[in-house]
Amino acid sequence: MALAFQLTGAGKEPTELSTVATVSMEKQDIGWTIVAIALDTHGVVPGVTAEEFQQMADAAKNGCPISRALAAVHRSP
C-alpha cells in the first residue's frame, strides 16, 4: 500500500503491483519462530524506470510504520 501511495502521489499510476512474502522459520528452544520475511515486489508502472521504481519502493519501506516496526524487532537483542 505504501508503494502504491508513493507512485500515485508522484503522478505515476501503477497498472500492476504484486508482492510475494517468503517467511523463514526456525525451530528454537521456545518453539517455531519467524526469523526473516523477504518481500519480492514487481510492478508495471508506465513512465517509471527500474531505478525510479526502486527509489520509490525504498522510500515507501522507510516511511511505512509496519516496515519500521518489523525492522525494530529484528534489531532488538
C-alpha positions as CSV (number, residue, x, y, z in Angstrom):
1,M,0.0,0.0,0.0
2,A,2.8,2.4,0.8
3,L,4.4,1.9,-2.6
4,A,1.1,2.4,-4.4
5,F,0.7,5.6,-2.4
6,Q,4.3,6.7,-3.4
7,L,3.7,6.0,-7.0
8,T,0.3,7.6,-7.2
9,G,1.5,10.6,-5.3
10,A,4.2,11.1,-7.9
11,G,1.5,11.0,-10.7
12,K,2.6,7.5,-11.8
13,E,-0.4,5.3,-11.7
14,P,0.6,1.6,-11.5
15,T,-1.3,-0.8,-13.7
16,E,0.0,-3.8,-11.8
17,L,1.7,-4.3,-8.4
18,S,2.3,-7.7,-6.8
19,T,4.3,-8.8,-3.8
20,V,5.2,-12.2,-2.6
21,A,6.3,-12.7,1.0
22,T,8.7,-15.5,1.9
23,V,8.7,-16.3,5.6
24,S,11.7,-18.2,7.1
25,M,11.1,-20.1,10.3
26,E,13.4,-21.9,12.6
27,K,12.8,-24.3,15.4
28,Q,14.2,-22.7,18.6
29,D,14.1,-23.6,22.2
30,I,10.8,-21.7,22.6
31,G,9.3,-23.3,19.5
32,W,8.9,-22.3,15.9
33,T,10.0,-18.7,15.3
34,I,9.8,-16.4,12.3
35,V,13.4,-15.3,11.7
36,A,13.0,-13.4,8.4
37,I,10.4,-12.1,6.0
38,A,11.6,-11.4,2.4
39,L,9.3,-9.3,0.2
40,D,9.7,-9.6,-3.6
41,T,7.7,-6.8,-5.3
42,H,7.1,-6.4,-9.1
43,G,5.1,-3.7,-10.8
44,V,4.1,-2.3,-14.1
45,V,4.2,1.5,-13.9
46,P,4.1,3.4,-17.2
47,G,6.7,6.1,-17.4
48,V,8.8,4.8,-14.5
49,T,12.3,3.4,-14.9
50,A,13.5,0.4,-12.8
51,E,15.7,2.9,-10.9
52,E,12.8,5.2,-10.1
53,F,10.7,2.2,-9.1
54,Q,13.4,1.1,-6.7
55,Q,13.8,4.6,-5.2
56,M,10.1,4.8,-4.6
57,A,10.0,1.3,-3.1
58,D,12.8,2.3,-0.8
59,A,11.0,5.5,0.2
60,A,7.8,3.5,0.9
61,K,9.7,1.0,3.0
62,N,11.4,3.7,5.0
63,G,8.1,5.6,5.5
64,C,5.9,2.6,6.3
65,P,5.1,2.2,10.0
66,I,4.8,-1.6,9.7
67,S,8.2,-1.9,7.9
68,R,9.8,0.2,10.6
69,A,8.2,-1.8,13.4
70,L,9.4,-5.1,11.9
71,A,12.9,-3.6,11.4
72,A,13.0,-2.5,15.1
73,V,12.0,-6.0,16.2
74,H,14.8,-7.5,14.1
75,R,17.4,-5.2,15.7
76,S,16.3,-5.8,19.3
77,P,18.6,-8.1,21.4
